[in-house]
Amino acid sequence: MTTTTENVETHEGGPDHPTDAKYIRVAIVLGIVTALEVATYFVEMPGALLITLLMVMMVFKFFYVAAWFMHLRFDSPLFTKFFVTGLVLATLVYGVLLTVFEFWTKG
């Protein structure tokens, strides 16, 4: 027997999963954030602000995609910790490389 609420479907013997409507809302949010990322190309702003905005949107989209489409919300918290660790390491490496290219090439 399957029962449906606004955001979650419950199956006998199985975990709760979001409905199709919830996935559509998630896709709309991701589309809006992607449009904002593309819009940064057309807006004049200082480089530090641009990079900060793009990084924040990137992290948001990463977590949103991982949580909903990779089903991290329904899995063990250990998997979430692995993803967070990977994101933090990738962000640190990217930040170090930006710093190196910005400060070390002007000599």
GIQUIUR-V286819 format. One line per field, one symbol per residue. burial: # if it has 9 or more other ideal C-beta (glycine too) atoms within 8 Angstrom, else .. A space follows every 10 residues. Layout:
BEGIN
burial: ???
END
This chain:
BEGIN
burial: .......### ......###. .##..#..## ..##.##..# .........# #.###.#### ######.#.. .#......## ..#...#... #......#.. .......
END
